[in-house]
């Protein structure tokens, strides 16, 4: 698979091509409850350095927390990747309305990053 290498290479190349642009990433951290792929924790660990170096804002989303939300809050007995992806899309949608709609507060990614500190 592409693992940590493909995504981080892409982020680094985008940063090289557009150094003056702000970049935000939404990264899902692995969990043994969701997947049994042995290399997922290694890929996540290896990619963190590139995210810190090349991204201006990184939103880390815990797959195990997503799974628990599906089980406990949404009362799903066997959450699928589609269910988890729906929650991730809700998080992304909730973080980015200031970038998608007109308004005064956090009207661009730079202001959003500054106000998060």
C-alpha positions as CSV (number, residue, x, y, z in Angstrom):
1,X,0.0,0.0,0.0
2,X,0.9,3.6,0.0
3,X,1.1,3.9,3.8
4,X,2.6,7.0,5.3
5,X,4.8,7.7,2.4
6,X,2.4,8.7,-0.4
7,X,0.4,11.2,1.6
8,X,3.4,12.8,3.3
9,X,5.2,13.0,-0.1
10,X,2.2,14.7,-1.6
11,X,2.0,17.2,1.3
12,X,5.7,18.0,1.0
13,X,5.4,18.5,-2.8
14,X,2.4,20.8,-2.4
15,X,4.3,22.8,0.3
16,X,7.3,23.2,-2.1
17,X,5.1,24.3,-5.0
18,X,3.0,26.7,-2.9
19,X,5.1,27.8,0.1
20,X,3.0,30.9,0.7
21,X,-0.3,29.0,1.0
22,X,-1.8,27.7,4.3
23,X,-2.4,24.0,4.5
24,X,-4.7,22.1,6.8
25,X,-4.9,18.3,7.1
26,X,-7.5,16.0,8.7
27,X,-5.7,12.9,9.8
28,X,-7.4,9.8,11.1
29,X,-5.3,7.9,13.7
30,X,-5.6,4.1,13.6
31,X,-7.3,1.8,16.1
32,X,-7.2,-2.0,16.6
33,X,-11.0,-1.9,17.2
34,X,-11.6,-0.7,13.6
35,X,-8.9,-2.5,11.6
36,X,-6.5,-5.4,12.1
37,X,-3.8,-4.1,9.7
38,X,-0.5,-4.5,11.5
39,X,1.3,-1.6,9.8
40,X,-1.3,1.1,10.5
41,X,0.3,2.3,13.8
42,X,3.7,2.5,12.1
43,X,2.4,4.4,9.1
44,X,0.7,6.9,11.5
45,X,3.8,7.3,13.6
46,X,6.0,7.9,10.6
47,X,3.7,10.4,9.0
48,X,3.3,12.7,12.1
49,X,6.7,14.3,11.5
50,X,5.8,15.4,8.0
51,X,2.5,16.7,9.1
52,X,4.1,18.8,11.8
53,X,6.7,20.1,9.3
54,X,4.6,20.8,6.3
55,X,1.1,21.5,7.5
56,X,-0.1,24.7,9.2
57,X,-3.1,23.1,10.9
58,X,-3.5,19.4,11.5
59,X,-6.7,18.0,12.9
60,X,-6.1,14.5,14.3
61,X,-9.2,12.3,14.5
62,X,-9.0,9.1,16.6
63,X,-10.6,6.1,14.9
64,X,-11.3,4.5,18.2
65,X,-13.2,7.5,19.5
66,X,-15.2,7.5,16.2
67,X,-16.0,3.8,16.8
68,X,-17.0,4.5,20.4
69,X,-19.3,7.4,19.3
70,X,-21.0,5.1,16.8
71,X,-21.4,2.3,19.4
72,X,-22.5,4.4,22.4
73,X,-24.1,7.6,21.0
74,X,-25.5,6.4,17.7
75,X,-26.3,2.9,19.0
76,X,-24.8,1.1,16.0
77,X,-24.0,-2.5,16.8
78,X,-21.4,-3.0,14.1
79,X,-20.2,0.4,12.7
80,X,-18.9,0.3,9.1
81,X,-16.3,2.5,7.5
82,X,-19.2,4.4,6.0
83,X,-20.5,5.3,9.4
84,X,-17.0,6.4,10.6
85,X,-16.5,8.4,7.4
86,X,-19.8,10.2,8.0
87,X,-18.6,11.3,11.4
88,X,-15.3,12.5,9.9
89,X,-17.2,14.5,7.2
90,X,-19.3,16.1,10.0
91,X,-16.2,17.1,11.8
92,X,-14.7,18.6,8.7
93,X,-17.9,20.4,7.9
94,X,-18.1,21.8,11.4
95,X,-14.5,23.1,11.3
96,X,-14.6,24.7,7.9
97,X,-17.9,26.8,7.6
98,X,-15.9,30.0,8.1
99,X,-13.9,29.1,5.0
100,X,-16.9,28.3,2.9
101,X,-19.4,31.0,3.9
102,X,-19.0,34.8,4.3
103,X,-18.4,36.2,7.8
104,X,-16.2,38.2,10.0
105,X,-14.7,35.7,12.4
106,X,-12.0,33.3,11.1
107,X,-12.7,34.2,7.4
108,X,-9.6,32.4,6.2
109,X,-7.3,29.6,7.3
110,X,-4.7,31.9,8.7
111,X,-7.2,33.6,11.0
112,X,-8.6,30.2,12.0
113,X,-5.2,28.9,12.9
114,X,-4.4,32.0,14.9
115,X,-7.6,31.9,16.9
116,X,-7.2,28.2,17.7
117,X,-4.0,28.9,19.8
